[in-house]
Amino acid sequence: MKILFLGSPEFAKITLSYLLNSHHKVVAVVCQMDKPSGRGNKLTAPVVKPYALEKNIPVLQFDKVSRHLDEINKLDFDISVSASFGQILSRDFLAIKPCLNLHPSLLPKYRGATPIQTALLNNDKKTGITVQKMRYEVDSGEIYLQKEYPIEDDDDFETLSTKLAHEGGKMLVEVLDKLEKNEIEAFEQQGEIIMTKLIEKQNGYLDFKNSSAAHIVGQVRAYGFNPGAYFFMDGERYKVYKAKVCEDLTQENSRAVVKDKRFVIKAKENSVQIEVLQGQNGKKMDIKSFLNGFKPKSMMVE
């Protein structure tokens, strides 16, 4: 089948690699516009763009796909496939050709833009991946294929997203193969509908005073990659990339304790052991390296 692929970040790149290694043909890739990134606000392309160009796949970048339907109508494709694209596709677009969507959850649970982060934030033990027929209503389409996937205790957004993208890529090829032979039918979603919420920067603030250690670790797993999980000490911001629930080393809420090369902060319930973090003007480090130069004025987390 001839495919128009829509996707932007690493999740999309991994998914695309499976389509390119199948007998199906990707005729073009549509992704988000280049955006300012980093301290210098340098324009940075979506991850999928250089990968597609390297594979000699034409790349189209639209701020809104609905404004470029004439260009899309000129493309020769049988079906469109969306994987972490980042735009809501209009009814007019969906009317052009059939469209599949790869969604990293067990729909109808965790519809919306942040299913992986939500599963991690809630400390779920399992999630899944769904290949669905796309409808205009968010993630409401009929399901072609759905598989459950375990969430390991040390998974974070990067690791879980990568695993689900690989699994999803295989599933997409399976569905496309069966659609080509008319050997698969979609079925309606069943179960409770749970919508996810968009992430804002302040969602990453680690409130040790009012949150349990389990919740804080969930925040780190969900938001450490983006937009960042952080706390303040002595007026400085510290970003946390990896943490785990541990035993209390103090009973004083929000107090940090350094002992035996461990950095532990007391939460409202239980404590959090910080394992990878970054100081305000420093580099991302494992905790042993970080503690070598750590000289706080106090040990109280704000």
Residue pairs with C-beta under 8 A, 6 or more apart in sequence:
1 24
1 25
1 78
1 79
1 176
1 179
1 180
2 24
2 25
2 27
2 76
2 77
2 78
2 79
3 19
3 24
3 25
3 26
3 27
3 77
3 78
3 79
3 80
3 81
3 176
4 26
4 27
4 28
4 30
4 72
4 75
4 77
4 79
4 80
4 81
4 97
5 12
5 16
5 19
5 26
5 28
5 29
5 30
5 57
5 80
5 81
5 82
5 83
6 29
6 30
6 31
6 65
6 80
6 81
6 82
6 83
6 85
6 87
6 89
7 13
7 15
7 16
7 29
7 31
7 48
7 82
7 83
7 84
7 85
8 31
8 32
8 46
8 47
8 48
8 84
8 85
8 86
9 46
9 47
9 48
9 84
9 86
10 47
10 161
10 162
10 165
11 83
11 84
11 104
11 161
11 162
11 164
11 165
12 31
12 46
12 47
12 48
12 83
12 84
12 85
12 165
13 47
13 48
13 51
14 162
14 165
14 166
14 169
15 83
15 84
15 102
15 165
15 168
15 169
15 172
16 26
16 29
16 48
16 51
16 52
16 83
16 169
17 51
17 169
18 166
18 169
18 170
18 172
18 173
19 26
19 81
19 169
19 172
19 173
19 176
20 26
20 55
20 57
22 173
22 176
22 177
24 173
24 176
26 52
26 57
27 57
27 58
27 75
27 76
27 77
28 57
28 58
28 59
28 60
28 75
28 77
29 48
29 49
29 52
29 57
29 58
29 59
29 60
30 59
30 60
30 61
30 62
30 65
30 72
30 85
31 46
31 48
31 49
31 52
31 59
31 60
31 61
31 85
32 46
32 61
32 85
32 86
32 87
33 61
33 62
33 63
34 43
34 44
34 45
34 46
34 49
34 61
35 43
35 44
36 42
36 43
36 44
37 43
37 44
38 44
46 61
49 59
49 61
52 58
52 59
53 59
60 68
60 71
62 68
62 87
64 87
65 72
65 87
65 89
65 90
65 93
66 89
66 90
66 92
66 93
69 90
69 92
69 93
69 96
72 93
72 96
73 96
77 97
78 97
78 98
79 97
79 98
79 99
79 100
79 176
79 179
80 93
80 96
80 97
80 98
80 99
80 100
81 99
81 100
81 101
81 102
81 172
81 176
82 89
82 99
82 100
82 101
82 102
82 134
83 101
83 102
83 165
83 168
83 172
84 102
86 113
88 138
89 99
89 134
89 136
90 136
91 136
93 99
94 134
94 135
94 136
98 133
99 133
99 134
100 131
100 132
100 133
100 134
100 144
100 172
100 175
100 176
101 131
101 132
101 133
101 134
101 139
101 141
102 129
102 130
102 131
102 168
102 171
102 172
103 111
103 115
103 129
103 130
103 132
103 139
104 115
104 116
104 127
104 128
104 129
104 130
104 161
104 164
104 165
104 168
105 111
105 115
105 116
105 118
105 119
105 127
105 128
105 129
105 130
106 126
106 127
106 128
106 130
106 146
106 148
107 130
107 132
107 139
107 143
107 146
107 189
108 139
108 140
108 189
108 190
108 191
108 192
108 193
108 194
109 191
109 192
109 193
109 194
110 118
110 119
110 127
110 194
110 195
110 196
111 138
111 139
111 140
111 193
111 194
111 195
111 196
112 138
112 139
112 195
112 196
112 197
112 198
113 196
113 198
114 196
114 197
114 198
114 199
115 127
115 196
116 127
116 157
116 160
116 161
116 164
116 222
117 157
117 196
117 199
117 222
117 223
118 196
118 197
118 222
119 127
119 151
119 160
120 151
120 155
120 156
120 157
120 160
120 218
120 221
120 222
121 218
121 219
121 221
121 222
121 223
122 218
123 214
123 217
123 218
124 151
125 150
125 151
126 148
126 149
126 150
126 151
127 148
127 149
127 151
127 160
127 164
128 146
128 147
128 148
128 149
129 146
129 147
129 149
129 164
129 167
129 168
129 171
130 143
130 145
130 146
131 143
131 144
131 145
131 146
131 168
131 171
131 172
131 175
132 139
132 141
132 142
132 143
132 144
132 186
132 189
133 141
133 142
133 143
133 144
133 186
134 141
135 141
138 195
140 189
141 186
141 189
142 186
142 187
142 188
142 189
143 186
143 187
143 188
143 189
144 175
144 178
144 179
144 184
144 185
144 186
145 171
145 174
145 175
145 184
147 167
147 171
149 163
149 164
149 167
151 160
152 159
153 244
155 163
155 221
156 220
156 221
156 222
156 224
156 225
156 241
156 242
157 221
157 222
157 223
157 224
157 225
157 226
158 225
175 184
178 184
199 223
199 226
199 227
200 227
201 227
201 228
203 219
203 223
203 227
204 219
204 223
204 224
204 227
204 228
204 229
204 230
205 230
205 231
206 216
206 219
206 220
206 229
206 230
206 231
206 240
206 301
207 216
208 216
208 231
208 253
208 254
208 265
208 266
208 267
208 268
208 272
208 301
209 253
209 254
209 268
209 301
210 268
211 219
211 267
211 268
212 267
212 268
212 269
212 270
213 245
213 246
213 267
213 269
213 270
213 271
213 272
214 245
214 269
214 270
215 267
216 243
216 267
216 272
217 243
217 244
217 245
217 272
219 229
220 229
220 240
220 241
220 242
220 243
222 229
223 229
224 239
224 240
224 241
224 242
225 241
228 239
229 239
229 240
229 241
230 237
230 238
230 239
230 240
231 237
231 238
231 240
231 265
231 301
231 302
232 238
232 301
232 302
233 256
233 296
233 298
233 299
233 300
233 301
233 302
234 296
234 297
234 298
235 302
236 279
236 280
237 280
238 277
238 278
238 279
238 280
239 277
239 278
239 284
240 274
240 276
240 277
241 276
241 277
241 278
241 284
242 274
242 275
242 276
243 272
243 273
243 274
243 275
244 272
244 273
244 275
245 270
245 271
245 272
245 273
246 262
246 264
246 270
246 271
246 272
246 273
247 270
247 271
248 264
248 266
248 270
248 271
249 257
249 259
249 262
249 264
249 266
249 271
250 257
250 264
250 266
250 271
251 266
252 266
253 266
253 267
253 268
254 265
254 266
254 267
254 300
254 301
254 302
255 265
255 266
255 299
255 300
255 301
256 263
256 264
256 265
256 266
256 296
256 299
256 300
256 301
257 263
257 264
257 265
257 266
257 299
258 264
258 291
258 294
258 299
261 287
261 288
261 291
262 273
262 287
263 273
263 274
263 277
263 287
263 290
263 291
263 294
264 271
264 272
264 273
264 274
265 271
265 272
265 274
265 301
274 287
275 286
275 287
276 284
276 285
276 286
276 287
277 284
277 285
277 287
277 290
278 284
278 285
279 290
282 290
